[in-house]
Amino acid sequence: MGKIFLLMGKSTSGKDTIYRELIKNGDLKLNKVIPYTTRPMRDGETDGVQYFFKDENGYLELKNAGKIIEERTYHTNYGEWRYFTVDDGQIDLANGNYLMIGTLESYCYIRDYFGKENVIPLLIDVDAKIRLTRAMHREDKQEHPRYDEMCRRFLADEEDFAEEKLQNAGVTKAFKNNEAIETCIKEITEYINREIR
């Protein structure tokens, strides 16, 4: 039986970069699970690569069909943005291991849906000052920076990943990504290898 490794962490913790490196690692043989969202595409994103981008009607069709495993709605300064995982045939634990990106809340839903023994949390931890610097740098590169949304998300992450919530979810191990992301990736790779043996 395969396992689902779920990368999680606050915004700008390096999840996307770590995800790309782990997926590229041929020795790990991790399969992608592409999530869905109703938020607008960012510069450089492609439908079906980072996310499947749906409008509200597309989301409602999947929800009414009973296909949504877990979902989160963020009340942003630009309206409601939904992020969700769909039972669309992407995950088949009889045929391998998978890598996903999510939140603590999504981890709990995925864990409950597929079974605690099959879902392994990978929490990325970064100091707040480093996260803020990275977030500003990322927004500076956007054609239409949304600094207000960046600040809202930063504060929401502090609440969403509160220590008490992590403990209640049973997430006790974290991987530090303050400086050399290569070190963090190496530690996670070794951890995954131990889990899939």
Backbone as JSON Lines, residues from 0, in Angstrom:
{"i":0,"aa":"M","n":[0.85,-1.19,0.0],"ca":[0.0,0.0,0.0],"c":[0.88,1.24,0.0]}
{"i":1,"aa":"G","n":[0.56,2.18,-0.88],"ca":[1.34,3.4,-0.97],"c":[1.01,4.39,0.13]}
{"i":2,"aa":"K","n":[1.74,5.5,0.14],"ca":[1.52,6.55,1.13],"c":[1.37,7.9,0.43]}
{"i":3,"aa":"I","n":[0.67,8.8,1.09],"ca":[0.55,10.18,0.63],"c":[1.4,11.03,1.56]}
{"i":4,"aa":"F","n":[2.38,11.74,1.02],"ca":[3.2,12.67,1.78],"c":[2.64,14.06,1.52]}
{"i":5,"aa":"L","n":[2.22,14.73,2.59],"ca":[1.57,16.02,2.44],"c":[2.46,17.13,3.0]}
{"i":6,"aa":"L","n":[3.01,17.94,2.08],"ca":[3.83,19.09,2.44],"c":[2.93,20.21,2.92]}
{"i":7,"aa":"M","n":[3.26,20.78,4.06],"ca":[2.48,21.91,4.54],"c":[3.39,22.91,5.24]}
{"i":8,"aa":"G","n":[2.91,24.11,5.33],"ca":[3.66,25.17,5.98],"c":[3.03,26.5,5.66]}
{"i":9,"aa":"K","n":[3.47,27.5,6.36],"ca":[2.94,28.84,6.13],"c":[3.36,29.35,4.76]}
{"i":10,"aa":"S","n":[2.71,30.4,4.29],"ca":[3.04,30.96,2.98],"c":[4.51,31.35,2.94]}
{"i":11,"aa":"T","n":[5.11,31.21,1.78],"ca":[6.53,31.49,1.51],"c":[7.48,30.68,2.39]}
{"i":12,"aa":"S","n":[7.06,29.49,2.77],"ca":[7.96,28.62,3.53],"c":[8.82,27.77,2.6]}
{"i":13,"aa":"G","n":[8.58,27.86,1.29],"ca":[9.38,27.11,0.33],"c":[8.72,25.83,-0.15]}
{"i":14,"aa":"K","n":[7.44,25.66,0.13],"ca":[6.75,24.42,-0.21],"c":[6.83,24.1,-1.71]}
{"i":15,"aa":"D","n":[6.59,25.11,-2.55],"ca":[6.57,24.86,-4.0],"c":[7.93,24.4,-4.5]}
{"i":16,"aa":"T","n":[8.99,25.04,-4.05],"ca":[10.35,24.66,-4.47],"c":[10.68,23.26,-3.98]}
{"i":17,"aa":"I","n":[10.38,22.99,-2.73],"ca":[10.65,21.66,-2.16],"c":[9.84,20.61,-2.9]}
{"i":18,"aa":"Y","n":[8.59,20.91,-3.19],"ca":[7.73,19.98,-3.93],"c":[8.35,19.64,-5.28]}
{"i":19,"aa":"R","n":[8.76,20.66,-6.02],"ca":[9.36,20.42,-7.35],"c":[10.59,19.53,-7.26]}
{"i":20,"aa":"E","n":[11.44,19.77,-6.27],"ca":[12.66,18.97,-6.14],"c":[12.35,17.52,-5.75]}
{"i":21,"aa":"L","n":[11.38,17.32,-4.89],"ca":[11.03,15.97,-4.49],"c":[10.39,15.19,-5.64]}
{"i":22,"aa":"I","n":[9.56,15.86,-6.41],"ca":[8.92,15.22,-7.57],"c":[9.96,14.84,-8.62]}
{"i":23,"aa":"K","n":[10.98,15.7,-8.79],"ca":[12.05,15.42,-9.78],"c":[12.94,14.26,-9.37]}
{"i":24,"aa":"N","n":[12.96,13.94,-8.09],"ca":[13.85,12.89,-7.58],"c":[13.34,11.52,-8.03]}
{"i":25,"aa":"G","n":[13.99,10.96,-9.04],"ca":[13.57,9.68,-9.6],"c":[13.64,8.52,-8.64]}
{"i":26,"aa":"D","n":[14.51,8.6,-7.64],"ca":[14.63,7.52,-6.66],"c":[13.39,7.44,-5.76]}
{"i":27,"aa":"L","n":[12.77,8.58,-5.48],"ca":[11.59,8.58,-4.61],"c":[10.34,8.06,-5.32]}
{"i":28,"aa":"K","n":[10.25,8.31,-6.62],"ca":[9.1,7.85,-7.43],"c":[7.78,8.32,-6.84]}
{"i":29,"aa":"L","n":[7.7,9.6,-6.52],"ca":[6.47,10.16,-5.97],"c":[5.59,10.67,-7.11]}
{"i":30,"aa":"N","n":[4.31,10.34,-7.04],"ca":[3.34,10.8,-8.03],"c":[2.74,12.13,-7.61]}
{"i":31,"aa":"K","n":[2.42,12.95,-8.59],"ca":[1.8,14.25,-8.33],"c":[0.3,14.09,-8.06]}
{"i":32,"aa":"V","n":[-0.2,14.97,-7.22],"ca":[-1.64,15.15,-7.06],"c":[-1.89,16.64,-7.25]}
{"i":33,"aa":"I","n":[-2.57,16.99,-8.29],"ca":[-2.78,18.41,-8.59],"c":[-4.07,18.87,-7.92]}
{"i":34,"aa":"P","n":[-3.98,19.89,-7.05],"ca":[-5.18,20.4,-6.38],"c":[-5.97,21.34,-7.3]}
{"i":35,"aa":"Y","n":[-7.1,21.76,-6.8],"ca":[-8.0,22.66,-7.52],"c":[-8.11,23.97,-6.76]}
{"i":36,"aa":"T","n":[-8.4,25.05,-7.48],"ca":[-8.63,26.34,-6.83],"c":[-9.55,27.21,-7.68]}
{"i":37,"aa":"T","n":[-10.21,28.15,-7.01],"ca":[-10.99,29.16,-7.72],"c":[-10.28,30.5,-7.75]}
{"i":38,"aa":"R","n":[-9.09,30.59,-7.15],"ca":[-8.39,31.87,-7.16],"c":[-7.85,32.16,-8.56]}
{"i":39,"aa":"P","n":[-7.59,33.43,-8.87],"ca":[-7.03,33.76,-10.19],"c":[-5.63,33.18,-10.36]}
{"i":40,"aa":"M","n":[-5.29,32.86,-11.6],"ca":[-3.95,32.38,-11.9],"c":[-2.94,33.49,-11.67]}
{"i":41,"aa":"R","n":[-1.79,33.13,-11.09],"ca":[-0.69,34.09,-10.94],"c":[0.15,34.07,-12.21]}
{"i":42,"aa":"D","n":[0.96,35.1,-12.36],"ca":[1.89,35.15,-13.48],"c":[2.75,33.9,-13.47]}
{"i":43,"aa":"G","n":[2.87,33.24,-14.62],"ca":[3.73,32.06,-14.74],"c":[3.04,30.75,-14.43]}
{"i":44,"aa":"E","n":[1.79,30.78,-13.97],"ca":[1.07,29.53,-13.68],"c":[0.35,29.03,-14.93]}
{"i":45,"aa":"T","n":[0.11,27.71,-14.96],"ca":[-0.57,27.08,-16.09],"c":[-1.65,26.15,-15.54]}
{"i":46,"aa":"D","n":[-2.82,26.19,-16.11],"ca":[-3.91,25.31,-15.68],"c":[-3.5,23.85,-15.81]}
{"i":47,"aa":"G","n":[-3.7,23.08,-14.74],"ca":[-3.36,21.67,-14.77],"c":[-1.93,21.38,-14.36]}
{"i":48,"aa":"V","n":[-1.15,22.41,-14.04],"ca":[0.23,22.21,-13.59],"c":[0.31,22.49,-12.09]}
{"i":49,"aa":"Q","n":[0.19,23.74,-11.69],"ca":[0.19,24.07,-10.26],"c":[-1.17,23.7,-9.64]}
{"i":50,"aa":"Y","n":[-2.24,24.05,-10.35],"ca":[-3.61,23.78,-9.93],"c":[-4.47,23.52,-11.17]}
{"i":51,"aa":"F","n":[-5.64,22.92,-10.93],"ca":[-6.72,22.99,-11.89],"c":[-7.52,24.21,-11.47]}
{"i":52,"aa":"F","n":[-7.62,25.2,-12.35],"ca":[-8.31,26.44,-12.02],"c":[-9.78,26.32,-12.44]}
{"i":53,"aa":"K","n":[-10.68,26.53,-11.48],"ca":[-12.11,26.44,-11.73],"c":[-12.78,27.73,-11.31]}
{"i":54,"aa":"D","n":[-13.87,28.07,-11.99],"ca":[-14.68,29.18,-11.5],"c":[-15.66,28.63,-10.47]}
{"i":55,"aa":"E","n":[-16.49,29.51,-9.91],"ca":[-17.41,29.08,-8.85],"c":[-18.37,28.0,-9.34]}
{"i":56,"aa":"N","n":[-18.83,28.11,-10.59],"ca":[-19.74,27.1,-11.13],"c":[-19.05,25.74,-11.25]}
{"i":57,"aa":"G","n":[-17.79,25.74,-11.68],"ca":[-17.04,24.49,-11.77],"c":[-16.85,23.84,-10.41]}
{"i":58,"aa":"Y","n":[-16.59,24.68,-9.4],"ca":[-16.47,24.18,-8.03],"c":[-17.79,23.56,-7.58]}
{"i":59,"aa":"L","n":[-18.91,24.25,-7.82],"ca":[-20.21,23.76,-7.37],"c":[-20.6,22.45,-8.06]}
{"i":60,"aa":"E","n":[-20.23,22.31,-9.32],"ca":[-20.51,21.06,-10.03],"c":[-19.81,19.88,-9.35]}
{"i":61,"aa":"L","n":[-18.52,20.07,-9.0],"ca":[-17.77,19.01,-8.32],"c":[-18.33,18.73,-6.93]}
{"i":62,"aa":"K","n":[-18.72,19.78,-6.22],"ca":[-19.26,19.62,-4.87],"c":[-20.59,18.88,-4.92]}
{"i":63,"aa":"N","n":[-21.45,19.27,-5.84],"ca":[-22.76,18.63,-5.95],"c":[-22.65,17.17,-6.4]}
{"i":64,"aa":"A","n":[-21.56,16.84,-7.09],"ca":[-21.34,15.45,-7.52],"c":[-20.68,14.62,-6.42]}
{"i":65,"aa":"G","n":[-20.39,15.23,-5.25],"ca":[-19.78,14.51,-4.14],"c":[-18.33,14.14,-4.38]}
{"i":66,"aa":"K","n":[-17.64,14.93,-5.2],"ca":[-16.26,14.61,-5.58],"c":[-15.2,15.29,-4.72]}
{"i":67,"aa":"I","n":[-15.58,16.24,-3.88],"ca":[-14.59,17.01,-3.12],"c":[-14.25,16.29,-1.82]}
{"i":68,"aa":"I","n":[-12.95,15.98,-1.64],"ca":[-12.45,15.29,-0.45],"c":[-12.27,16.28,0.69]}
{"i":69,"aa":"E","n":[-11.68,17.42,0.38],"ca":[-11.45,18.46,1.38],"c":[-11.43,19.79,0.68]}
{"i":70,"aa":"E","n":[-11.79,20.84,1.44],"ca":[-11.8,22.18,0.86],"c":[-11.57,23.22,1.92]}
{"i":71,"aa":"R","n":[-10.99,24.33,1.49],"ca":[-10.78,25.49,2.34],"c":[-11.21,26.73,1.57]}
{"i":72,"aa":"T","n":[-11.87,27.64,2.25],"ca":[-12.28,28.9,1.63],"c":[-11.61,30.04,2.38]}
{"i":73,"aa":"Y","n":[-10.93,30.9,1.61],"ca":[-10.27,32.07,2.2],"c":[-11.02,33.32,1.77]}
{"i":74,"aa":"H","n":[-11.38,34.12,2.76],"ca":[-12.08,35.38,2.49],"c":[-11.03,36.46,2.3]}
{"i":75,"aa":"T","n":[-10.63,36.64,1.05],"ca":[-9.55,37.55,0.73],"c":[-10.08,38.94,0.43]}
{"i":76,"aa":"N","n":[-9.17,39.85,0.22],"ca":[-9.56,41.21,-0.16],"c":[-10.08,41.26,-1.59]}
{"i":77,"aa":"Y","n":[-10.02,40.14,-2.31],"ca":[-10.45,40.07,-3.71],"c":[-11.6,39.09,-3.88]}
{"i":78,"aa":"G","n":[-12.24,38.73,-2.78],"ca":[-13.36,37.79,-2.82],"c":[-12.97,36.45,-2.22]}
{"i":79,"aa":"E","n":[-13.89,35.5,-2.29],"ca":[-13.64,34.16,-1.75],"c":[-12.79,33.35,-2.71]}
{"i":80,"aa":"W","n":[-11.7,32.78,-2.2],"ca":[-10.85,31.88,-2.97],"c":[-10.95,30.51,-2.33]}
{"i":81,"aa":"R","n":[-11.28,29.53,-3.14],"ca":[-11.41,28.16,-2.64],"c":[-10.24,27.32,-3.12]}
{"i":82,"aa":"Y","n":[-9.76,26.46,-2.24],"ca":[-8.74,25.47,-2.58],"c":[-9.34,24.11,-2.19]}
{"i":83,"aa":"F","n":[-9.22,23.11,-3.07],"ca":[-9.85,21.84,-2.76],"c":[-9.17,20.67,-3.47]}
{"i":84,"aa":"T","n":[-9.36,19.5,-2.86],"ca":[-8.84,18.25,-3.42],"c":[-10.03,17.45,-3.89]}
{"i":85,"aa":"V","n":[-9.91,16.9,-5.09],"ca":[-11.03,16.21,-5.72],"c":[-10.71,14.73,-5.89]}
{"i":86,"aa":"D","n":[-11.7,13.9,-5.62],"ca":[-11.58,12.46,-5.88],"c":[-11.83,12.26,-7.37]}
{"i":87,"aa":"D","n":[-10.78,12.47,-8.14],"ca":[-10.88,12.45,-9.61],"c":[-10.03,11.33,-10.22]}
{"i":88,"aa":"G","n":[-9.62,10.38,-9.39],"ca":[-8.83,9.26,-9.9],"c":[-7.33,9.46,-9.87]}
{"i":89,"aa":"Q","n":[-6.87,10.63,-9.42],"ca":[-5.43,10.88,-9.37],"c":[-4.72,9.99,-8.35]}
{"i":90,"aa":"I","n":[-5.4,9.65,-7.24],"ca":[-4.77,8.89,-6.16],"c":[-5.24,7.44,-6.17]}
{"i":91,"aa":"D","n":[-4.27,6.53,-6.3],"ca":[-4.54,5.09,-6.21],"c":[-3.41,4.48,-5.39]}
{"i":92,"aa":"L","n":[-3.64,4.32,-4.09],"ca":[-2.59,3.88,-3.18],"c":[-2.09,2.47,-3.46]}
{"i":93,"aa":"A","n":[-2.83,1.72,-4.26],"ca":[-2.35,0.38,-4.63],"c":[-1.23,0.47,-5.66]}
{"i":94,"aa":"N","n":[-1.05,1.65,-6.25],"ca":[-0.08,1.8,-7.33],"c":[0.98,2.85,-7.08]}
{"i":95,"aa":"G","n":[1.36,3.09,-5.82],"ca":[2.48,3.99,-5.58],"c":[2.27,4.98,-4.46]}
{"i":96,"aa":"N","n":[3.25,5.87,-4.35],"ca":[3.27,6.91,-3.33],"c":[3.02,8.27,-3.99]}
{"i":97,"aa":"Y","n":[2.48,9.19,-3.21],"ca":[2.06,10.48,-3.75],"c":[2.6,11.63,-2.91]}
{"i":98,"aa":"L","n":[2.75,12.78,-3.57],"ca":[3.18,14.0,-2.89],"c":[2.15,15.08,-3.16]}
{"i":99,"aa":"M","n":[1.72,15.73,-2.07],"ca":[0.73,16.81,-2.17],"c":[1.23,18.02,-1.39]}
{"i":100,"aa":"I","n":[0.65,19.17,-1.7],"ca":[0.85,20.38,-0.91],"c":[-0.49,20.75,-0.31]}
{"i":101,"aa":"G","n":[-0.49,21.11,0.98],"ca":[-1.75,21.5,1.6],"c":[-1.53,22.31,2.86]}
{"i":102,"aa":"T","n":[-2.59,22.42,3.62],"ca":[-2.57,23.13,4.89],"c":[-2.74,22.11,6.01]}
{"i":103,"aa":"L","n":[-2.66,22.56,7.23],"ca":[-2.91,21.67,8.36],"c":[-4.33,21.13,8.3]}
{"i":104,"aa":"E","n":[-5.26,21.99,7.97],"ca":[-6.66,21.57,7.87],"c":[-6.85,20.53,6.76]}
{"i":105,"aa":"S","n":[-6.23,20.77,5.61],"ca":[-6.38,19.8,4.52],"c":[-5.72,18.47,4.87]}
{"i":106,"aa":"Y","n":[-4.58,18.54,5.59],"ca":[-3.93,17.31,6.05],"c":[-4.91,16.48,6.87]}
{"i":107,"aa":"C","n":[-5.63,17.1,7.79],"ca":[-6.56,16.36,8.65],"c":[-7.65,15.69,7.83]}
{"i":108,"aa":"Y","n":[-8.19,16.38,6.84],"ca":[-9.24,15.79,6.0],"c":[-8.69,14.65,5.14]}
{"i":109,"aa":"I","n":[-7.52,14.86,4.54],"ca":[-6.9,13.82,3.71],"c":[-6.58,12.6,4.56]}
{"i":110,"aa":"R","n":[-6.02,12.83,5.76],"ca":[-5.7,11.75,6.7],"c":[-6.95,10.95,7.06]}
{"i":111,"aa":"D","n":[-8.03,11.65,7.35],"ca":[-9.27,10.96,7.72],"c":[-9.88,10.22,6.54]}
{"i":112,"aa":"Y","n":[-9.7,10.74,5.34],"ca":[-10.28,10.13,4.14],"c":[-9.52,8.87,3.73]}
{"i":113,"aa":"F","n":[-8.19,8.94,3.75],"ca":[-7.36,7.82,3.28],"c":[-6.81,6.95,4.4]}
{"i":114,"aa":"G","n":[-6.93,7.4,5.66],"ca":[-6.42,6.63,6.8],"c":[-5.11,7.19,7.32]}
{"i":115,"aa":"K","n":[-5.02,7.29,8.64],"ca":[-3.85,7.9,9.29],"c":[-2.55,7.2,8.91]}
{"i":116,"aa":"E","n":[-2.6,5.88,8.76],"ca":[-1.39,5.12,8.44],"c":[-0.89,5.37,7.02]}
{"i":117,"aa":"N","n":[-1.74,5.98,6.18],"ca":[-1.4,6.19,4.77],"c":[-1.01,7.64,4.43]}
{"i":118,"aa":"V","n":[-1.16,8.56,5.38],"ca":[-0.9,9.98,5.1],"c":[0.15,10.5,6.08]}
{"i":119,"aa":"I","n":[1.28,10.95,5.53],"ca":[2.43,11.39,6.34],"c":[2.6,12.91,6.19]}
{"i":120,"aa":"P","n":[2.51,13.67,7.31],"ca":[2.69,15.12,7.22],"c":[4.17,15.51,7.12]}
{"i":121,"aa":"L","n":[4.45,16.49,6.28],"ca":[5.8,17.06,6.14],"c":[5.67,18.57,6.38]}
{"i":122,"aa":"L","n":[5.87,18.99,7.62],"ca":[5.71,20.4,7.99],"c":[7.0,21.16,7.75]}
{"i":123,"aa":"I","n":[6.92,22.24,6.96],"ca":[8.06,23.12,6.69],"c":[7.94,24.32,7.62]}
{"i":124,"aa":"D","n":[9.01,24.61,8.35],"ca":[9.0,25.69,9.33],"c":[10.04,26.74,8.95]}
{"i":125,"aa":"V","n":[9.62,28.0,8.95],"ca":[10.52,29.12,8.61],"c":[10.24,30.26,9.59]}
{"i":126,"aa":"D","n":[11.29,30.93,10.04],"ca":[11.12,32.06,10.94],"c":[10.3,33.17,10.27]}
{"i":127,"aa":"A","n":[9.52,33.89,11.07],"ca":[8.58,34.89,10.56],"c":[9.27,35.99,9.75]}
{"i":128,"aa":"K","n":[10.4,36.49,10.21],"ca":[11.09,37.58,9.49],"c":[11.51,37.13,8.09]}
{"i":129,"aa":"I","n":[12.0,35.9,7.98],"ca":[12.42,35.37,6.68],"c":[11.21,35.22,5.76]}
{"i":130,"aa":"R","n":[10.1,34.74,6.31],"ca":[8.88,34.59,5.51],"c":[8.4,35.92,4.98]}
{"i":131,"aa":"L","n":[8.41,36.95,5.82],"ca":[7.96,38.28,5.37],"c":[8.85,38.83,4.26]}
{"i":132,"aa":"T","n":[10.14,38.66,4.4],"ca":[11.08,39.11,3.36],"c":[10.82,38.39,2.05]}
{"i":133,"aa":"R","n":[10.64,37.08,2.11],"ca":[10.36,36.29,0.91],"c":[9.02,36.71,0.27]}
{"i":134,"aa":"A","n":[8.02,36.95,1.11],"ca":[6.7,37.34,0.6],"c":[6.77,38.68,-0.14]}
{"i":135,"aa":"M","n":[7.49,39.65,0.44],"ca":[7.64,40.95,-0.23],"c":[8.35,40.79,-1.56]}
{"i":136,"aa":"H","n":[9.4,39.99,-1.57],"ca":[10.16,39.76,-2.81],"c":[9.26,39.13,-3.88]}
{"i":137,"aa":"R","n":[8.41,38.16,-3.49],"ca":[7.52,37.52,-4.45],"c":[6.5,38.5,-5.0]}
{"i":138,"aa":"E","n":[5.91,39.31,-4.13],"ca":[4.9,40.27,-4.59],"c":[5.51,41.34,-5.49]}
{"i":139,"aa":"D","n":[6.75,41.75,-5.18],"ca":[7.43,42.75,-6.01],"c":[7.54,42.31,-7.47]}
{"i":140,"aa":"K","n":[7.6,41.0,-7.69],"ca":[7.76,40.46,-9.05],"c":[6.45,40.4,-9.84]}
{"i":141,"aa":"Q","n":[5.32,40.52,-9.14],"ca":[4.02,40.41,-9.81],"c":[3.71,41.67,-10.6]}
{"i":142,"aa":"E","n":[3.01,41.5,-11.7],"ca":[2.61,42.65,-12.51],"c":[1.68,43.57,-11.72]}
{"i":143,"aa":"H","n":[0.81,42.97,-10.91],"ca":[-0.12,43.73,-10.06],"c":[0.04,43.22,-8.62]}
{"i":144,"aa":"P","n":[1.04,43.71,-7.89],"ca":[1.28,43.23,-6.52],"c":[0.06,43.42,-5.63]}
{"i":145,"aa":"R","n":[-0.17,42.46,-4.74],"ca":[-1.29,42.53,-3.81],"c":[-0.72,42.46,-2.39]}
{"i":146,"aa":"Y","n":[-0.14,43.57,-1.96],"ca":[0.51,43.6,-0.65],"c":[-0.49,43.42,0.49]}
{"i":147,"aa":"D","n":[-1.7,43.96,0.3],"ca":[-2.72,43.81,1.34],"c":[-3.09,42.34,1.53]}
{"i":148,"aa":"E","n":[-3.21,41.61,0.43],"ca":[-3.52,40.18,0.51],"c":[-2.36,39.41,1.12]}
{"i":149,"aa":"M","n":[-1.13,39.83,0.79],"ca":[0.05,39.19,1.37],"c":[0.03,39.31,2.9]}
{"i":150,"aa":"C","n":[-0.31,40.49,3.4],"ca":[-0.36,40.71,4.85],"c":[-1.48,39.91,5.5]}
{"i":151,"aa":"R","n":[-2.66,39.88,4.85],"ca":[-3.77,39.1,5.38],"c":[-3.39,37.63,5.5]}
{"i":152,"aa":"R","n":[-2.73,37.12,4.45],"ca":[-2.36,35.7,4.43],"c":[-1.31,35.39,5.5]}
{"i":153,"aa":"F","n":[-0.37,36.29,5.69],"ca":[0.67,36.09,6.71],"c":[0.03,35.92,8.08]}
{"i":154,"aa":"L","n":[-0.9,36.82,8.42],"ca":[-1.54,36.77,9.73],"c":[-2.44,35.55,9.87]}
{"i":155,"aa":"A","n":[-3.12,35.18,8.79],"ca":[-3.98,33.99,8.83],"c":[-3.16,32.73,9.06]}
{"i":156,"aa":"D","n":[-1.97,32.67,8.45],"ca":[-1.1,31.51,8.62],"c":[-0.65,31.34,10.07]}
{"i":157,"aa":"E","n":[-0.4,32.46,10.74],"ca":[0.01,32.39,12.14],"c":[-1.06,31.69,12.98]}
{"i":158,"aa":"E","n":[-2.31,31.95,12.66],"ca":[-3.41,31.32,13.39],"c":[-3.62,29.88,12.93]}
{"i":159,"aa":"D","n":[-3.56,29.66,11.61],"ca":[-3.83,28.31,11.06],"c":[-2.81,27.28,11.52]}
{"i":160,"aa":"F","n":[-1.55,27.72,11.72],"ca":[-0.49,26.8,12.13],"c":[-0.06,27.02,13.58]}
{"i":161,"aa":"A","n":[-0.99,27.43,14.41],"ca":[-0.7,27.63,15.83],"c":[-0.23,26.31,16.44]}
{"i":162,"aa":"E","n":[0.67,26.39,17.4],"ca":[1.25,25.2,18.02],"c":[0.19,24.24,18.55]}
{"i":163,"aa":"E","n":[-0.84,24.78,19.16],"ca":[-1.9,23.94,19.71],"c":[-2.61,23.14,18.62]}
{"i":164,"aa":"K","n":[-2.84,23.78,17.47],"ca":[-3.5,23.09,16.35],"c":[-2.61,21.99,15.79]}
{"i":165,"aa":"L","n":[-1.3,22.26,15.71],"ca":[-0.37,21.23,15.23],"c":[-0.38,20.02,16.17]}
{"i":166,"aa":"Q","n":[-0.35,20.27,17.46],"ca":[-0.36,19.18,18.44],"c":[-1.66,18.38,18.36]}
{"i":167,"aa":"N","n":[-2.79,19.08,18.24],"ca":[-4.09,18.4,18.15],"c":[-4.19,17.51,16.91]}
{"i":168,"aa":"A","n":[-3.51,17.92,15.84],"ca":[-3.52,17.14,14.59],"c":[-2.49,16.01,14.62]}
{"i":169,"aa":"G","n":[-1.64,15.98,15.65],"ca":[-0.62,14.95,15.74],"c":[0.6,15.21,14.9]}
{"i":170,"aa":"V","n":[0.8,16.48,14.51],"ca":[1.97,16.85,13.71],"c":[3.06,17.31,14.67]}
{"i":171,"aa":"T","n":[4.08,16.48,14.83],"ca":[5.11,16.77,15.83],"c":[6.48,17.03,15.22]}
{"i":172,"aa":"K","n":[6.68,16.64,13.97],"ca":[7.99,16.81,13.33],"c":[7.93,17.94,12.32]}
{"i":173,"aa":"A","n":[8.96,18.78,12.33],"ca":[9.05,19.88,11.36],"c":[10.44,19.91,10.75]}
{"i":174,"aa":"F","n":[10.5,20.4,9.52],"ca":[11.76,20.55,8.79],"c":[12.03,22.04,8.62]}
{"i":175,"aa":"K","n":[13.18,22.5,9.13],"ca":[13.53,23.93,9.07],"c":[14.02,24.32,7.67]}
{"i":176,"aa":"N","n":[13.51,25.45,7.17],"ca":[13.95,25.97,5.88],"c":[14.28,27.45,6.0]}
{"i":177,"aa":"N","n":[15.13,27.79,6.95],"ca":[15.51,29.19,7.16],"c":[16.61,29.66,6.22]}
{"i":178,"aa":"E","n":[17.55,28.79,5.89],"ca":[18.71,29.23,5.1],"c":[18.9,28.38,3.86]}
{"i":179,"aa":"A","n":[19.57,27.26,3.98],"ca":[19.89,26.44,2.81],"c":[18.76,25.46,2.54]}
{"i":180,"aa":"I","n":[18.0,25.76,1.49],"ca":[16.87,24.89,1.17],"c":[17.33,23.49,0.78]}
{"i":181,"aa":"E","n":[18.57,23.38,0.28],"ca":[19.11,22.07,-0.11],"c":[19.2,21.14,1.1]}
{"i":182,"aa":"T","n":[19.56,21.71,2.25],"ca":[19.64,20.91,3.48],"c":[18.26,20.41,3.88]}
{"i":183,"aa":"C","n":[17.28,21.29,3.79],"ca":[15.91,20.92,4.12],"c":[15.42,19.8,3.2]}
{"i":184,"aa":"I","n":[15.67,19.94,1.91],"ca":[15.25,18.93,0.94],"c":[15.93,17.6,1.22]}
{"i":185,"aa":"K","n":[17.2,17.63,1.56],"ca":[17.94,16.4,1.88],"c":[17.33,15.69,3.09]}
{"i":186,"aa":"E","n":[16.99,16.46,4.13],"ca":[16.4,15.88,5.33],"c":[15.04,15.26,5.04]}
{"i":187,"aa":"I","n":[14.24,15.94,4.23],"ca":[12.92,15.41,3.87],"c":[13.06,14.16,3.02]}
{"i":188,"aa":"T","n":[14.0,14.17,2.08],"ca":[14.23,13.01,1.22],"c":[14.6,11.79,2.05]}
{"i":189,"aa":"E","n":[15.49,11.97,2.99],"ca":[15.89,10.86,3.87],"c":[14.71,10.35,4.69]}
{"i":190,"aa":"Y","n":[13.89,11.27,5.17],"ca":[12.7,10.91,5.95],"c":[11.72,10.1,5.11]}
{"i":191,"aa":"I","n":[11.45,10.56,3.88],"ca":[10.53,9.84,2.98],"c":[11.06,8.45,2.7]}
{"i":192,"aa":"N","n":[12.36,8.36,2.41],"ca":[12.95,7.05,2.14],"c":[12.75,6.08,3.3]}
{"i":193,"aa":"R","n":[12.88,6.58,4.52],"ca":[12.66,5.71,5.69],"c":[11.19,5.27,5.77]}
{"i":194,"aa":"E","n":[10.29,6.17,5.44],"ca":[8.86,5.88,5.56],"c":[8.37,4.88,4.5]}
{"i":195,"aa":"I","n":[8.98,4.89,3.32],"ca":[8.49,4.02,2.25],"c":[9.2,2.67,2.22]}
{"i":196,"aa":"R","n":[10.19,2.47,3.07],"ca":[10.88,1.18,3.12],"c":[10.03,0.16,3.85]}
